[in-house]
Amino acid sequence: MYAHWETVPTRWKDNDVYGHMNNAVHYSLMDTVINTWLIRTAGLDIHGGDAIGLCVESHCVYKASISFPEAVRVGLRIGKLGRSSVRYELGLFREDGETVVAEGHFVHVFVDRETRRPAEIPAPLRAAMEKLVIDE
């Protein structure tokens, strides 16, 4: 179960020589959906905010092939929300929303922009994140 969904089109350049989406693109899609949500919905100021999120861990399990010109339905949820860290969990699906292409996660640690020391997730950002927490 995912709390937020986005549909992302594949591009011609996403295919590898074997005719399916290159594995690096899966990570790029996950990173893009996370950061689009952070900026547009949660209000993260990537240029001037005091805290920034650094990716300290990522993982992807590939389940099925997909290729251009298919679109990818990406589901996003938060599996763990800490004081300064968050674990985003994502599912990549075919356009039908049924066939799982890949499942993965990203962990961000929020740090002070200047010192790079861990910082509490800012309150407005945390409030938005809490809406994506799914307990399974």
C-alpha positions as CSV (number, residue, x, y, z in Angstrom):
1,M,0.0,0.0,0.0
2,Y,1.4,3.4,-1.0
3,A,0.2,6.8,0.1
4,H,1.4,8.8,-2.9
5,W,1.4,8.0,-6.6
6,E,3.1,9.5,-9.7
7,T,3.2,8.3,-13.3
8,V,6.5,8.8,-15.0
9,P,7.0,8.2,-18.7
10,T,10.0,6.2,-19.8
11,R,12.3,7.8,-22.4
12,W,14.0,6.4,-25.5
13,K,17.4,6.7,-23.8
14,D,16.1,4.6,-20.8
15,N,16.4,1.4,-22.7
16,D,19.7,-0.5,-22.7
17,V,21.1,-2.7,-25.5
18,Y,18.9,-5.6,-24.3
19,G,15.7,-3.6,-25.0
20,H,14.6,-3.0,-21.5
21,M,14.9,-0.2,-19.0
22,N,18.5,0.0,-17.6
23,N,18.7,-0.8,-13.9
24,A,20.2,2.6,-13.1
25,V,17.0,4.3,-14.4
26,H,15.0,2.5,-11.6
27,Y,17.0,4.4,-9.0
28,S,16.7,7.6,-10.9
29,L,12.9,7.3,-11.0
30,M,12.7,6.6,-7.3
31,D,15.0,9.5,-6.5
32,T,13.0,11.8,-8.8
33,V,9.6,10.9,-7.2
34,I,10.9,11.3,-3.7
35,N,12.4,14.7,-4.4
36,T,9.5,15.9,-6.5
37,W,7.2,15.1,-3.6
38,L,9.6,16.7,-1.1
39,I,9.7,20.0,-3.1
40,R,6.2,20.3,-4.4
41,T,4.2,18.7,-1.5
42,A,6.3,18.9,1.6
43,G,7.9,22.3,0.9
44,L,11.6,21.3,1.0
45,D,13.7,24.4,0.0
46,I,16.6,22.7,-1.9
47,H,18.3,26.1,-2.5
48,G,18.0,28.0,0.8
49,G,16.6,25.8,3.5
50,D,18.7,25.2,6.7
51,A,18.4,21.4,6.5
52,I,19.0,19.2,3.5
53,G,18.5,15.5,3.0
54,L,21.4,13.3,2.1
55,C,20.9,9.8,0.7
56,V,22.9,7.4,2.9
57,E,21.3,4.1,1.7
58,S,19.4,2.9,-1.3
59,H,18.2,-0.6,-2.5
60,C,16.3,-2.0,-5.4
61,V,14.9,-5.4,-6.1
62,Y,14.0,-6.0,-9.8
63,K,10.8,-8.0,-10.4
64,A,9.9,-7.5,-14.1
65,S,11.1,-5.9,-17.3
66,I,9.7,-2.7,-18.7
67,S,10.8,-0.6,-21.7
68,F,10.1,2.6,-23.6
69,P,7.5,3.7,-24.5
70,E,5.7,2.4,-21.3
71,A,5.0,4.7,-18.4
72,V,5.9,3.7,-14.8
73,R,3.4,4.1,-11.9
74,V,5.5,4.8,-8.8
75,G,4.1,4.4,-5.4
76,L,5.7,6.2,-2.4
77,R,5.3,5.6,1.3
78,I,7.4,6.2,4.4
79,G,8.3,3.0,6.3
80,K,10.3,4.7,9.2
81,L,10.4,8.3,10.3
82,G,13.0,9.2,12.8
83,R,14.3,12.4,14.4
84,S,16.7,13.2,11.6
85,S,16.2,10.3,9.2
86,V,13.5,8.9,7.0
87,R,13.2,5.7,5.0
88,Y,11.1,6.1,1.8
89,E,9.7,2.9,0.3
90,L,8.8,2.7,-3.3
91,G,7.1,0.4,-5.7
92,L,7.5,0.7,-9.5
93,F,4.6,-0.8,-11.5
94,R,3.5,-1.1,-15.1
95,E,0.8,1.4,-16.1
96,D,-1.9,-1.1,-15.2
97,G,-0.9,-0.6,-11.5
98,E,-0.8,-4.4,-11.0
99,T,2.5,-5.7,-12.3
100,V,5.4,-4.9,-10.0
101,V,8.5,-3.9,-11.9
102,A,10.7,-3.2,-8.9
103,E,10.6,-2.4,-5.2
104,G,13.1,-0.3,-3.3
105,H,14.0,2.1,-0.6
106,F,16.0,5.3,0.0
107,V,17.2,6.6,3.4
108,H,17.7,10.3,3.8
109,V,19.5,11.8,6.8
110,F,18.7,15.4,7.2
111,V,21.7,17.6,8.0
112,D,22.5,21.2,8.6
113,R,23.3,22.7,5.2
114,E,26.5,24.4,6.4
115,T,28.0,22.0,9.0
116,R,26.7,18.7,7.5
117,R,25.9,17.5,11.0
118,P,22.6,15.7,11.6
119,A,19.6,18.0,12.1
120,E,16.0,17.4,13.1
121,I,13.6,17.1,10.2
122,P,11.9,20.6,10.1
123,A,8.4,20.6,11.6
124,P,6.5,21.5,8.3
125,L,8.4,18.8,6.5
126,R,7.8,16.2,9.2
127,A,4.1,17.0,9.2
128,A,3.9,16.3,5.5
129,M,6.0,13.1,5.9
130,E,3.7,11.8,8.7
131,K,0.9,11.6,6.0
132,L,3.0,9.1,4.1
133,V,3.7,6.8,7.0
134,I,2.1,3.4,6.4
135,D,2.1,0.8,9.1
136,E,1.8,-2.7,7.6
